[in-house]
């Protein structure tokens, strides 16, 4: 074998969860094969002097090429989502294969897999969404899929078309406990939301500004506590997705103190937006609608503390791209539709890392190693992708980001690479951005230029992950 590397990333300041310092990186056949202060030549040499060299991000919560229960598709497919991810420093995405009522879970997985294979730009894996846990799904399909590597799935405690009852939740948790899978929970109390919504609509309060009133923090707190109590009863491991408020985070802390195996995730919108962003003229507030909704400044500060002290494990985008000025997007039911008819979700794949670096690292709320843990290493570990993904180490995939910590970026929908017509962060000025993104040893983004072919992304192999590590039986 030749001593020459396919690629050497030279002279950068390597940062992983366990290392921070000068290091050259040698790559062959898409994998990292050498790390040293000085390496020999590479066929391609990439200078990184004065810049950070980071593991490619792992965005473990995004909705790509996904059909809603009302039949409308997200704006991004696996190509546009992958390009957007790469331009923001993310090299692996984990979207959802979403089951709707009456669907075979096996058919759903095959459908999403076929669409991803033809278009994916970066590597990907799938979570499942379980909305119809029939006897066949729980007894045959889901156990088989878990054994084939689909070891994480999401359930909803809200939305009439998706929610599971407490009994169904227990059945799913019990299966996950037995098979070593991780259950992700969207925790909001559906009946409380329905009762509040009915009262708001009866009083003529229909515009987007009333969306936060219909989904208050107490509804999230109660559902979080209930989900954790059910997980405790069964002994299952769970992850509460998109934690938005101090009250829900406190329930997670209390459950951990009791020994419940629980992880927490939050997202950019809960750090930068508040309920006041929906209080805008006309339909404009729909640009900021997601569920749970953004809360109050005090909740933002609680979430920052949780990111810093480890109570929050994962920082994901929850990228749910529905165009604003589009009859197949936010305006599907017209500009005068009640907030209950507006598609929920915000874009955020490309801006995820930039926001956390600028608002967290630059403002000294987080250090670099914590930044890497939240955005790459921990999600890779939780979802069975580590150490191939989420780190830079010998044997890992060469998913590498060269990051300029001083580059100033003004966020604009006109320069982002998703398929959206707006961003909720328009004109936000951020410090720190990727200048080169490398996926499995291939440069896919370099100084403003997108490289790489449609369909170059691969399905990432997944190991069992920590959910399969059962505690000792008494």
C-alpha positions in Angstrom: 0.0 0.0 0.0 1.2 3.5 -0.8 2.2 5.7 2.1 0.4 8.6 0.5 -3.1 9.5 1.9 -6.0 10.2 -0.3 -6.6 13.4 1.7 -4.7 15.2 4.5 -6.4 17.9 6.5 -3.4 19.8 7.6 -2.5 22.2 10.4 -5.9 22.7 12.0 -7.0 22.7 15.6 -8.8 19.4 16.0 -11.7 19.4 18.5 -13.5 16.2 19.5 -15.4 15.4 22.8 -12.0 14.2 24.2 -9.4 16.1 22.3 -8.5 19.8 21.6 -5.3 20.7 19.9 -3.2 20.8 16.7 -3.5 17.7 14.5 -3.2 16.5 10.9 -5.8 14.0 9.7 -5.0 11.3 7.2 -7.8 9.8 5.1 -7.9 6.7 2.9 -11.0 5.2 1.2 -13.3 7.5 3.0 -12.1 6.6 6.5 -9.7 8.3 9.0 -6.6 6.2 9.1 -4.1 8.5 10.9 -4.0 11.4 13.4 -0.7 13.0 14.2 0.9 16.4 14.7 2.6 16.0 11.3 1.6 13.5 8.6 3.1 12.7 5.2 1.7 13.8 1.9 -1.8 13.4 0.6 -3.1 13.3 -3.0 -5.3 16.1 -1.9 -4.0 18.5 0.7 -6.4 20.8 2.6 -4.9 23.5 4.7 -6.7 24.3 7.9 -4.3 26.6 9.7 -6.0 29.0 12.1 -9.2 27.1 11.9 -11.1 24.5 13.9 -11.5 21.0 12.6 -14.7 19.4 13.9 -16.6 16.1 13.5 -19.4 16.4 11.0 -22.6 17.2 12.7 -25.3 14.6 13.3 -28.8 16.0 13.2 -30.9 13.3 14.8 -34.3 15.0 14.5 -35.5 16.3 11.1 -38.4 15.7 8.8 -37.4 15.0 5.2 -39.6 14.1 2.3 -42.3 13.3 4.8 -46.0 13.4 4.2 -48.2 14.9 7.0 -51.4 13.3 8.2 -53.3 15.8 6.0 -51.4 14.6 2.9 -49.0 17.5 2.4 -45.3 17.0 1.9 -42.4 18.8 3.5 -40.6 21.1 1.1 -37.2 19.3 1.3 -36.4 16.0 -0.2 -33.3 14.0 0.6 -31.2 16.0 -1.9 -32.1 19.5 -0.9 -32.1 18.6 2.8 -28.7 17.0 2.4 -27.2 19.9 0.6 -28.5 22.3 3.2 -27.2 20.1 6.0 -23.7 19.9 4.5 -23.5 23.6 3.9 -24.2 24.0 7.6 -21.6 21.5 8.7 -23.9 18.5 9.2 -22.8 15.2 7.5 -25.4 12.8 8.9 -29.1 13.2 9.2 -31.6 11.0 11.0 -35.1 11.8 9.6 -38.3 9.8 10.2 -40.1 7.1 8.4 -43.6 8.1 9.4 -46.4 5.5 9.8 -49.9 6.8 9.4 -53.0 5.0 10.6 -53.7 1.9 8.5 -50.2 1.6 7.1 -47.8 -1.3 7.2 -44.6 -0.3 9.0 -42.6 -2.5 6.6 -44.1 -0.7 3.6 -43.4 2.7 5.2 -39.7 1.8 5.7 -39.4 0.5 2.1 -41.0 3.6 0.7 -38.7 6.0 2.6 -35.7 3.9 1.9 -36.3 4.0 -1.9 -36.7 7.8 -1.9 -33.6 8.3 0.1 -31.4 6.0 -2.0 -32.1 7.9 -5.2 -31.5 11.4 -3.8 -29.6 11.5 -0.6 -26.6 13.9 -0.6 -25.3 13.1 2.9 -25.4 9.9 4.9 -28.6 9.1 6.7 -30.4 6.7 9.0 -34.1 6.5 10.0 -36.2 6.7 13.1 -39.6 5.2 12.9 -42.8 7.0 13.8 -45.4 4.6 15.3 -49.0 5.9 15.1 -50.8 2.6 14.7 -49.4 0.0 17.0 -51.5 -2.9 15.8 -51.0 -6.5 16.8 -49.1 -7.1 13.6 -46.9 -4.0 14.1 -46.0 -4.8 17.7 -45.9 -8.6 17.3 -44.1 -9.0 13.9 -43.0 -5.8 12.0 -41.5 -3.7 14.8 -39.4 -6.5 16.4 -38.1 -7.4 13.0 -37.2 -3.9 12.1 -35.5 -3.3 15.4 -33.3 -6.4 14.8 -32.5 -5.0 11.3 -31.1 -1.8 12.9 -34.2 0.5 13.2 -33.5 0.9 16.9 -35.3 4.2 17.6 -38.9 5.3 17.1 -41.0 8.2 18.0 -44.5 8.3 19.5 -46.8 11.2 20.0 -49.0 12.0 23.0 -50.8 14.7 21.0 -52.4 15.2 17.5 -55.6 13.2 17.0 -54.2 11.5 13.9 -51.0 10.4 15.6 -51.4 10.1 19.4 -51.2 6.9 21.4 -53.2 6.2 24.5 -51.4 5.4 27.7 -52.1 1.7 27.2 -50.6 1.8 23.7 -47.7 3.8 25.0 -47.0 1.1 27.6 -47.2 -1.6 25.0 -44.6 0.2 22.8 -42.4 1.0 25.8 -42.5 -2.7 26.9 -41.5 -3.9 23.4 -38.7 -1.4 23.3 -37.5 -2.5 26.7 -37.5 -6.1 25.6 -35.8 -5.5 22.3 -33.3 -2.8 23.4 -34.7 0.1 21.4 -35.0 3.8 22.3 -38.4 5.5 22.4 -38.6 9.2 21.5 -41.6 11.0 22.9 -43.4 14.1 21.7 -44.9 15.1 25.1 -47.9 17.4 25.1 -51.3 16.7 26.7 -53.8 16.3 23.8 -57.0 16.7 25.8 -55.8 19.9 27.5 -54.8 21.4 24.2 -58.1 20.4 22.6 -60.0 22.0 25.5 -58.1 25.2 25.4 -58.3 25.4 21.6 -62.1 25.0 21.6 -62.4 27.9 24.0 -60.0 30.2 22.0 -61.9 29.5 18.7 -65.2 30.1 20.3 -64.0 33.5 21.3 -62.8 34.3 17.8 -59.2 33.9 18.7 -58.1 32.2 15.5 -54.8 33.9 14.3 -51.3 32.4 14.8 -50.7 34.6 17.9 -53.0 32.2 19.8 -51.1 29.1 19.0 -48.9 29.4 22.2 -52.0 29.9 24.4 -53.5 26.6 23.1 -50.3 24.7 24.0 -49.0 26.1 27.3 -46.0 24.9 29.2 -48.2 23.0 31.7 -49.5 20.8 28.9 -45.9 19.9 28.1 -45.0 19.4 31.7 -47.8 17.1 32.4 -47.2 14.9 29.4 -43.5 14.8 30.1 -44.2 13.6 33.7 -46.7 11.0 32.4 -44.4 9.7 29.8 -41.6 9.3 32.3 -43.8 7.6 34.8 -44.9 5.1 32.2 -41.2 4.5 31.2 -40.4 4.1 34.9 -43.1 1.5 35.2 -41.8 -0.5 32.3 -38.1 0.1 32.8 -37.7 1.5 29.3 -35.2 4.1 28.0 -36.8 7.2 26.5 -35.8 10.5 25.0 -38.0 13.5 25.3 -37.8 15.5 22.1 -37.8 19.2 21.6 -38.0 20.2 25.3 -39.2 23.8 25.2 -39.7 24.9 28.8 -38.2 24.9 32.3 -41.1 22.9 33.7 -40.6 20.0 31.4 -36.8 20.0 32.0 -37.5 19.9 35.8 -39.6 16.8 35.3 -36.7 15.2 33.5 -34.3 16.0 36.3 -36.7 14.6 38.9 -37.1 11.4 36.9 -33.4 10.9 36.5 -33.1 11.3 40.3 -35.5 8.4 40.6 -33.3 6.3 38.2 -35.4 6.6 35.1 -33.2 6.3 31.9 -34.2 9.5 30.2 -32.4 11.8 27.7 -33.5 15.3 26.6 -33.3 17.2 23.4 -33.9 20.8 22.6 -33.7 22.9 19.4 -32.6 26.3 18.1 -36.1 27.8 18.0 -36.4 27.4 21.8 -33.2 29.3 22.4 -33.8 32.2 20.0 -37.6 32.6 19.6 -40.4 33.4 22.0 -44.2 33.3 21.9 -44.1 37.0 21.1 -42.7 36.1 17.6 -46.2 34.8 16.7 -47.8 38.1 17.7 -47.5 39.7 14.3 -50.0 41.2 11.9 -52.2 38.9 9.8 -50.7 35.6 8.9 -47.1 36.5 9.4 -46.9 34.8 12.8 -47.3 31.4 11.0 -43.6 31.6 10.1 -42.8 30.9 13.8 -45.4 28.2 14.5 -44.1 24.9 15.8 -45.2 22.5 18.5 -44.4 22.8 21.3 -44.3 26.6 20.7 -41.4 28.8 21.7 -41.9 30.0 25.3 -40.7 32.9 27.4 -37.2 34.4 28.0 -37.0 32.6 31.4 -37.5 29.3 29.6 -34.6 30.1 27.2 -32.3 30.7 30.1 -33.3 27.4 31.7 -32.6 25.6 28.5 -29.2 27.2 28.2 -28.4 26.0 31.7 -29.5 22.5 30.8 -27.2 22.5 27.7 -24.3 23.7 29.9 -24.8 21.4 32.8 -25.6 18.2 30.9 -29.3 17.9 31.7 -30.0 18.3 27.9 -28.1 15.7 25.9 -28.9 16.5 22.2 -29.2 19.7 20.2 -31.3 18.9 17.0 -33.0 21.1 14.4 -36.4 19.5 14.3 -36.3 20.7 10.7 -39.9 20.6 9.5 -39.9 22.7 6.3 -43.3 24.0 5.1 -43.0 26.9 2.8 -44.8 30.1 3.9 -46.2 31.6 0.6 -47.4 28.2 -0.8 -50.8 26.5 -1.2 -49.0 23.3 -0.3 -47.3 24.8 2.8 -48.4 27.1 5.6 -51.1 28.6 3.5 -52.7 25.3 2.5 -56.0 26.4 4.0 -55.6 30.1 3.1 -54.3 33.1 5.0 -57.5 33.4 7.1 -57.4 29.8 8.3 -57.5 29.3 12.1 -54.2 28.4 13.7 -55.4 24.8 14.1 -55.2 24.5 10.3 -51.7 25.8 9.9 -48.9 23.3 9.3 -46.6 23.2 12.3 -42.8 23.3 11.8 -39.8 25.4 11.1 -36.7 25.0 8.9 -33.3 24.8 10.6 -31.0 22.2 9.2 -28.4 24.6 7.8 -28.5 27.1 10.7 -28.4 24.6 13.6 -24.6 24.5 14.2 -24.1 28.1 13.4 -26.7 29.2 16.0 -25.3 27.0 18.8 -21.7 28.0 18.0 -22.5 31.7 17.9 -25.0 31.9 20.7 -23.3 29.2 22.8 -19.5 29.0 22.3 -18.9 32.6 21.2 -21.0 34.0 24.1 -19.3 31.6 26.5 -22.4 29.7 27.4 -20.7 26.4 26.2 -17.2 25.2 25.6 -16.1 23.6 22.3 -16.2 20.1 23.7 -19.7 20.5 24.9 -20.7 21.9 21.5 -19.3 18.8 19.8 -21.0 16.5 22.3 -24.5 18.1 21.8 -24.3 18.3 18.0 -22.4 15.2 17.0 -21.0 12.7 19.5 -24.0 12.2 21.8 -26.6 11.8 19.1 -24.3 9.3 17.3 -23.9 7.3 20.5 -27.6 7.3 21.4 -28.7 6.2 18.0 -26.0 3.6 17.4 -23.9 5.5 14.9 -20.8 6.0 17.0 -17.8 5.6 16.4 -18.3 5.6 12.6 -20.1 9.0 13.0 -19.9 11.8 15.6 -16.2 11.9 16.1 -12.9 12.1 14.3 -10.8 9.0 15.2 -8.9 6.3 13.5 -11.5 4.0 11.8 -14.3 6.6 11.8 -15.8 7.9 8.6 -14.0 10.9 7.4 -16.9 13.3 8.1 -15.0 16.5 8.9 -15.8 20.2 9.0 -13.2 22.9 8.8 -14.7 25.8 10.8 -13.8 29.4 10.8 -14.6 30.6 14.3 -14.5 34.3 13.3 -16.4 34.3 10.1 -19.5 36.5 10.4 -22.7 35.3 8.6 -26.0 37.2 8.2 -28.8 34.6 7.9 -30.9 35.0 4.8 -33.4 32.7 3.1 -31.8 33.9 -0.2 -28.5 32.3 0.6 -29.6 29.1 2.4 -29.7 25.9 0.5 -33.0 24.3 1.6 -36.2 24.4 -0.5 -37.8 27.0 1.7 -39.0 30.5 0.9 -38.2 31.9 4.4 -36.2 31.4 7.6 -37.4 32.4 11.1 -33.9 33.8 11.6 -33.8 36.3 8.8 -31.1 38.9 9.2 -29.7 37.3 12.4 -25.9 37.9 12.5 -23.9 34.9 13.7 -20.2 34.4 14.3 -18.6 31.1 13.2 -19.3 29.0 10.1 -18.1 26.0 8.1 -15.8 26.8 5.2 -15.3 23.2 4.1 -17.4 20.1 4.7 -16.1 16.6 4.0 -18.4 13.6 3.9 -16.6 10.2 3.9 -13.5 11.8 2.6 -15.2 13.8 -0.2 -15.3 17.6 -0.2 -19.0 18.4 -0.6 -19.0 22.1 0.5 -16.0 24.4 0.0 -16.0 28.2 0.4 -19.5 28.7 -0.9 -19.5 26.0 -3.6 -21.6 22.8 -3.3 -19.9 19.7 -4.7 -21.0 16.1 -4.9 -23.6 14.1 -6.8 -27.3 13.5 -6.2 -27.6 10.1 -4.5 -24.1 10.1 -3.0 -25.4 9.7 0.5 -25.5 6.2 2.1 -27.6 4.5 4.7 -25.5 4.5 7.8 -25.1 1.3 9.7 -26.4 1.3 13.3 -25.2 -0.8 16.2 -27.5 -1.5 19.2 -26.8 1.7 21.0 -27.1 2.2 24.8 -30.8 1.3 24.9 -29.8 -2.3 24.4 -27.7 -2.3 27.5 -30.2 -3.5 30.1 -29.6 -2.7 33.7 -28.8 -5.6 36.0 -31.9 -7.5 37.1 -32.6 -7.5 40.8 
